[in-house]
Amino acid sequence: MGNVDLVSARRLASGPGWRVSEVVCRSGPKDPVFEEQHTWVSISAVLSGHFTYRSKHGRVLLSPGSVLLGEREASFCCGHEHGVGDRCVAFHLEPSLLEEVAGDLSGVTRTGFPTHRLPPLQHLAPLLADVHALTLKPDPRAAEELTLRMAGAALRGVHEGSARPVSARDERRMVDAVRMMEARLLEPLSLGPLAQALGMGRHHFLRTFRKVVGESPYSYVLGRRLLLAAERLRTGRERIADVAFACGFGDLSEFVRRFRARFGVPPSAWRARAVVIEDPTSGVPSRVKGV
């Protein structure tokens, strides 16, 4: 967007066929406008600022809460005649991944974007909130899911497609998915290998899992890890940091934050609570303080 000296990009996460970057532009009304070109498909959430975007489809104004849609190898120009700077999170996808997402949406037969923008619609608000959260705490697993969700929202927004219903076969496959995830609960989670093992595309797997299980694969694994940590805190004498690392959390502060959000108290308070256990010799419950 404009002079390269006025633009900075921070890679948040990447994986097979996708990458996510936070892009900050400091261009203003007096800065020249340059022609650029998208390398991959680009779906960008605008977090702040106003700017214009122009390509062969015409010109649109982007504002906070809107989503910019850029086609692969398309030439474009961005201008800041209405103010200085903007901040976006750009999701770049290889065309094959976008085609995979489109194949999971009924009524969507094309992957091109006939328009440059999705306006700040109400139903996009939770998605944009997750995008903002990703900039505060980048996570490859959350980023992969978010990339697929952004792609689905973009295609539905411009082609009015809808998700296909869950079949009995897909339901059975989700049971297999949960079993695989439980068997490898403390290993790094990636949608690609899971989907491939089930014979599914990544977007199809993500959408189906959310519909059948009620939450995303990442959220499911996170919740299970937190539950394991809670049990270890109640019954063991390990340090809180050791529990966090043993349960798959590489950062203690992140563990404390997520634990408190899930259980309402920090790990130290959870451990300090009295735990009711049964005396095996008398059958009478006794109260033992956690360490």
N, C-alpha and C positions, 0 to 999 in steps of 0.2 A: 504494500500500500504506500505508494509515493517513494520518496528518496530513501535508499537503503540505510543511510545514516540515521534516519528518523524512525526506523522500525527495528524492534527487537523481538525475538521469538524464543520461547522456552519450551523445550520438548517435555511434555508431561508423561507420556507413555507411548509405546508402540508395540506392534505384534505383526503376525503374518497378514499382510494385506491392509493394514491400517496404521495410522499414527495420529496422535493428538498433541497439539501445541497451543500454548497461550501466546497470542500476538498482540503487542502493544505498539501503536502508531502515534507519533507525536507531530504529524503533519498538520498544517493550518491553512488558512485561506491564501496566504502569500507563497506557499510552496508549490513548485511545478508538479504536474500530474504526469505519471509515466504509465506506459502500456506494459502490462504483465501477462503472464500465462499460467493457468493452473496445470500442474503436472498430473495430479490425481483428481478424482472427484472431491470437491470441497463443500463441507456443510459446516458453517460457522455460526456459533451463538454469539450475539453481540451483547456484551456485558455493560459497556458504557460508551458514551460518545455518539456522535452522529456523523455519517459520511454518505456520500453517493457512490453508487456502483453502476458502471455502464459496460455493456457488451453488445453482442449482435441482437439480443432480445430487447434492448432499450435501456432505460435508466430508471433506477429506483433509489429511494432514500432509506437508509438503514438506521434504526434507532434502538436503544436498549430494549431487550426482550424479543427482538426479531431474529430471524435466522436467515443467513445468507446462503444461497444455493449456487454453486459454481460447477460447471461441467468440465470434464477432463479435456485438457489441451485447449480450452477456450481462452481467448484473449479478452482482457478486461482492463478498466481504469477505475481507480478510486479517487474521489475528491473530497476535500474538507472545507468547502466554501462556507459552511454554516458554523464552524467552530474548530477548535484545536483538539486533535487526538481522538483515539478510540481504543477500546480493548475488547478483543474477541478470543474465543476458544475455537480453534479450527480442527475439525475432524476430517482427515483425509483418508479416502478409501480407494483401493484398486477397483476398476470397473467390475471385475469378476465377483468381488464381495458384494457390491451394490446389486448385481444381478441375482445373487443368492438371496438377498433380502427381498427383492421384488418378487422372486418366485414363491415366496411365502405369503404374499398379499394378494387376495383375490381382487380382480378388477384392475390390477396393475400389469400392463403388458410392455411398458417402456421404462427406461431408467434415465432418460433425458429430463432436464428441468426446463419447462417452457416459460418459467418465471424465475426471477432472481431471489425472491424473498417470500418467507412466511412471516406475516405480521405478528406482533406480540399478543397472540391468542391466549385465552384463559387456560385452555387445556394443555398448553405448552409450559405453563408456569412450574409444575413439579420437575419437568425435565431440565429447565433452565436453572432451577435451584440445585439440582444434582451436578450440573456443569460447574456452577460456582464453587460447590464443595470440592470438586476435583482439583481446582486450582489451589485450594488451601491445603489439601492433603492428597497429592498424586498417588494413585494406586493402579498398577497395570490391570488387575482383575476388574476393578470397578470401571476403568477406562474402556476396556474391551466391551463390556455390557453396554456402556453408555454410547459407544460408537454405533453399535447395532440399533439401539433405540433411536438415536438421532437419525440414522438412515431410514428406519421405518417411518418415523414421523415426517421426514421430508417427502418420501414417496407418497405417503397417504395424503399429505397436505396438497400436493400438486396433481395427483392422479385420482384422489378420492377412492383409494382401495380400502379394503377391510381385511382383518386377519381371518384366516381359515379356522373353522371349528376344530376342536381336539378330537381325534379319532381314538377308538379303543386300542389300536396298535400304539399310538403315541402315548397313551396313558400307561400302557405296559412298559414302554421304553423309559418313561419317567421314573418308574419303580426301579428299573435297572440303574438309572442314573443316580438315584439316591443311594443305592447299595454301593456303587462305585465310589461315590463321594465319601460315604461313611468309612469305607475301607482305606481311603487315602485322605482322611480328614485333615491331617497336619501337613500335607504336601501342598506346594503351590498350585493354585487352581487356575486352569486355562480352559476356556470354552472349546477351543479347537479340538484337542484330543478327546474330550468327553463327547462332543457332537460326532466326531468321526467314528468313535467306538460304537455309537448307536446308529450309525448310518444316516445322520441328519446334517443339515447345514447349520451353521452357528446361530443365525437369526431364528430359524425354525425351532432349534433346541431351546434358545433363551425364551422365546414367546411361549412355547409349550410348557416349559418348566414353571414359568410364572403363573400360567393359568391353572395347571394341575396341582402344584405344590402350594401356591399362594404367595410366593416371593421369588426373588431371583436366585440363581445358583450361588452367587457371591454372598447374598444376604443369608441364605440358608447355612452355608459353611461358617460364616461369621458367628451366627447365633449358636451353632453347635459347639464351636471352639470356646465361646464365652461360657456356655453351660459347663463344659468340661473344666474350665478354669475355676468356676464357682464351686464345683464339687471338690476340686483339689484344695482350694482355699479353706473350705469347711473341715476337711478331714486330714489335711497334711500339715507339715511344719516347714515347708519350703518357703524361701523368700518370695515375695510378690513378683519380683523381677524374674526369678527362675520359673515361676508358674507361667508368667506371660510368655516367655520364650519357649517353654515346653509345649504350650498350647498353640504355637504357630504365629505369635505376634513378635515382630522384629523390633518394635519400638515400644518402650514402656509407657510413655505418655499417651500414645494412641490406645494402648490397652486400657489404661485407667479411664480415658475419656469414653471409650465404647462400653466398658463395663458399667460405668455410672449411668450411661444413657439406657442401658438394658435393664439394670437391676435397681436403679434409683439411688444407690449409694456407691462410694468408691470401694475398691477391693479391701482396703484396710478396715473400713467400717463393717463390711460384710464378714470379714474374718473375725472381728472382735465381738460379733453378736454371739449370744449364748446358743449352743446347738443342743437340741434335745436328742439324747441317745438312750437306748435301752440297755440296762445292765444285764448281761447274758446270764448271770448267776441268780439274780433275784427277780428278773422280769419287771423291775420297777424303773421307770424312766428317771434319769438323772441329768443334770445340766452341767455341761462342760464348756468352758470358755475356749474359743479358738485362739491359736497362737499367732 
